[in-house]
Amino acid sequence: MTAPILRTPDQILHAALEKETSARDFYAELAHHCHVDFVKELLVQLQIEEEKHAALIRKALARLGS
């Protein structure tokens, strides 16, 4: 399966947002099942970082009017 061709800023940002939210959810799920405190803390931090990235992308989409 080949990735779709992303040509416009809107398409690119929507694809990036999807990746960031997927990564955020991935880290959240791992953290939920992790019982080693320092690993769980790392996973939560990674989840938070991904949400920050998603927020930046949402702001850029708003600037585009998307």
C-alpha positions in Angstrom: 0.0 0.0 0.0 1.5 3.3 -1.0 1.0 6.5 0.9 -1.3 9.1 -0.7 0.5 12.0 -2.5 0.2 15.0 -0.3 0.4 18.2 -2.3 -1.3 21.0 -0.5 -0.5 22.5 2.9 -4.0 21.5 4.0 -3.4 17.8 3.0 0.0 17.8 4.6 -1.1 19.2 7.9 -4.2 16.9 8.1 -1.9 13.9 7.5 0.6 15.2 10.1 -2.3 15.7 12.6 -3.5 12.2 12.1 0.1 10.8 12.8 0.4 13.0 15.9 -2.9 11.9 17.4 -2.2 8.3 16.5 1.1 8.5 18.3 -0.5 10.3 21.3 -3.1 7.5 21.6 -0.4 4.8 21.2 1.7 6.2 24.1 -1.5 6.6 26.2 -2.4 3.0 25.7 1.1 1.8 26.5 1.2 4.0 29.7 -2.2 2.6 30.7 -0.8 -1.0 30.7 2.7 -0.2 32.1 3.4 -1.0 35.7 7.0 0.2 35.9 6.8 3.8 37.2 9.7 5.4 35.4 8.7 3.8 32.1 5.1 4.9 32.6 6.2 8.4 33.4 8.2 8.5 30.2 5.3 7.2 28.1 3.0 9.9 29.7 5.6 12.6 28.8 5.7 11.3 25.2 1.9 11.4 25.1 2.0 15.0 26.3 4.6 16.0 23.7 2.5 14.4 20.9 -0.5 16.4 22.0 1.6 19.6 21.9 2.6 18.8 18.4 -1.0 18.2 17.5 -2.0 21.6 19.0 0.7 23.3 16.8 -0.7 21.6 13.7 -4.3 22.6 14.7 -3.2 26.2 15.0 -1.6 26.1 11.5 -4.7 24.6 10.1 -6.8 27.4 11.6 -4.5 29.9 10.0 -5.2 28.2 6.6 -8.9 28.3 7.4 -9.2 24.5 7.3 
